[in-house]
Amino acid sequence: MDFSQLPPEMWVQGIFCALFCWLLKFTMTESKEREAKLMTQIEKQNETNEKIVSSLNRLEKDVMDIKTKGEMTNG
């Protein structure tokens, strides 16, 4: 087939099709990279939250121990 016989509209559509495909690939690649970074950040936040919960549980236990000792000496 001789491509020079194609109407100009077909060439314009072909150019936009190529641009669309390139943009789609670029966007998908960028999205995957962004998602990987976000998942890493979420994992770090989960680890930090677990440490905070552990610290609060120890603090609560220490407060209860102090209350118990105070009640024993006053009671």
C-alpha positions, 0 to 999 in steps of 0.5 A, a space after each residue: 500500500 502506498 501511504 502517500 495516497 492516504 488523506 491528510 486527516 489520516 496522518 493527523 489522526 495517526 500522529 495523535 494516536 502515536 502521541 496518545 500511546 506515548 502519553 499513556 505509557 508515560 503516565 502508567 510508568 509514572 503511576 507505578 513509580 508513585 505507587 511504589 513510593 507511596 507503599 513504602 511510605 505507608 509501610 514506614 507509617 505502619 511500623 511507626 504506629 506499631 511502635 507508638 502503640 507499644 509505647 502507649 501500652 507500656 506507659 499505661 501499664 506503668 501508670 496502673 502500677 503506680 496507681 496500684 502502689 499508691 492505693 496500697 500505701 494509702 489504703 
